[in-house]
Amino acid sequence: MIAPVHSCPSSCLCPDPHTVDCIGRGLTGVPDSIPLDVRRLLLSNNWIAWIPSDFLVLYSDLVYLDLRNNSLSQLEPGTLTTSSRLVFLDLGSNNLTEIPSGTFGESRSLIKLRLGNNPHLTMVGSGAFTGLTSLRELELDRTGLTQLDVDVLEALPSLRVLRLEGNPWLCNCRFAKLFVWMLQNRHKLPKGLEELDCSLPLDGRRVPLTSLSEESFRGCHSSLTLTDYLVVIFSGISVSVAAIMASFFLASTVHCFQRLSKGSQDEEEEGND
């Protein structure tokens, strides 16, 4: 039998003095009357679309926060920068569109961060994870990411597990550095490069990363971008086509001139006869 706890939200359960369980309660916002000394807050499977920017200032003892499968589209600046004791944070299966730089500013105790299954997430700021010196597991799978700055990952000295599968990666020169990072850190990817692919810039065809190598991005090492290369290639093709047409026109002109000259010469010979 669950013992009653003082100030437990009416729509939730409080199985112990430091846990508040509000899973699947149809909530559209963070409930009131959460005990200030809460350590585990379970808010998954609701319709929560917004978290107050001072939320974690009030609950400084919070260690475990589960906001999976809600309607979050953005995080207010500073919302998570004061969560100094937070160890586990699940923001998966929401509607997040970006993770700005400084989002987790002072969450130095955070060990596991779930951001997967956010299909509208297309941007992660280069300083988004700065300060997460204890983070060991990061989930960024099944989002809308086509690119990811390597600096984002290099800011995580304790990272052990990284999930990146199921993203619509674009195989261009911006992806080259991330690809090299993956090759060098494939032991941190649960299945290595398996289940990872990217689309080619020209025709959109998906290719598995296991079929690529650093040599595949050799053209990206020069000062020219992939777009520059495409322009050069297209210009070369255009010049070649123009040269062929010019040659054909010149040859036709010469041929016609020769026929006219021969015709005139034949007429002169007939006149002499």
Salt bridges, closest charged atoms under 4 A:
ASP37 OD2 - HIS18 ND1 3.92
ASP61 OD1 - ARG85 NH1 2.67
ASP66 OD2 - ARG68 NH2 3.71
ASP90 OD2 - ARG68 NE 3.58
ASP90 OD2 - ARG114 NH1 3.28
GLU137 OE1 - LYS112 NZ 3.32
GLU139 OE2 - ARG114 NE 3.50
ASP141 OD2 - ARG142 NH1 3.19
ASP141 OD2 - ARG163 NH2 3.39
GLU165 OE2 - ARG142 NH1 3.75
GLU165 OE2 - ARG163 NH2 2.46
GLU195 OE2 - LYS191 NZ 2.75
ASP197 OD1 - ARG206 NH2 2.59
ASP203 OD2 - ARG205 NE 3.62
GLU215 OE2 - ARG218 NH1 3.03
